[in-house]
Amino acid sequence: MAEKQKHRNGMPAYQRIQSTIRKRIESGQLRTGDPVASERDLAKIHQVSLMTARHALATLEQEGIVERRRGIGTSHFGIPYLVRKNYP
């Protein structure tokens, strides 16, 4: 069962979380500076471990999509994501 939950729709759990956040950005639901759900909230929403949620956000941070600040939270970073999406 755990394996099935990890790869729903043929996609690893951390990628599903990233996909959800990217879709919120693309649809305009999440704008530059808007807070992203906390690691704990993402883990609960997606029914994954806290480590999986952390991995998803860490990767998005490395890509310049979100900015994480200890004690403050994670927010959508803005421009770099839009530039990378439109210009390879």
N, C-alpha and C positions, 0 to 999 in steps of 0.2 A: 504494500500500500504506500509506503514512504516513497518508493521509487516512482510510483505512478503520480504522486503529488508533486514530486520534484520536476517532472517533465510533462506537465499538462500541455496539451497541444504541441507536443514535440519540442518544447522550449524549456530550458532550465529556469528554475524559479527566479534567480536574480535577473535574468533577461526579461522575464514577464514584468517584474517590477519596473525595470528601466523602460520597457515599452509603454507601460501605463503612464509613466511620468512624461515621456516624450510626446505621447498622444495628447496629454493635457496641455503641453506647451504649444503644440501645433494647432490645437483647436482654440487657443486663446484663453483657456480656463486658468492657465498658470502664466502669469506675466513676469517680466524682469523684476526681481526683488521680492516676489511673492514667496511665502514660506512653503516648503515641501513638507509633507507628513514626516513625523519623527521616525527614527529607526524602529522604535517599539510599535508605533502605529502601523507602519508598513508591514512589519512582521505579523501583527495580528490580522490585518486586513487580508493579506495574501496567504495566511496560515503557513508561515515559514519560520525558521529560526532567526533569532536576532542577528546572528552572524551572516546569514544570507542577505538580510536587509542592509546590513552594513556594507557588504561586498557590492551590492547594487549601487548604493550611493557613492561609495569610494570610486567606482569605475566612472560614474557620471561626473564626479568631481575631476578626475584625471582628464576627461574629455572636454572640460570647460563648460559643462551644461549646468551644474549646480555649484554653489559655494557653501562649504561647511565651516561653521565656527563653533568651537567648543563652548558650551554653556548658552549659546544663542540658538543654534539649530541650523537647518539647511534651507537655502533659498535658491530660486532659479536665477542663474547668473546672467542670462540674456544673450547679447549679440554673438559671442563665439559660436553658439549652437546654430543660430540662423545662418551665419556665414558658411559654416562647414556643411550645412544641409544643402544650401543652394550652389555652393562652389566647391567641387571636389578637391 
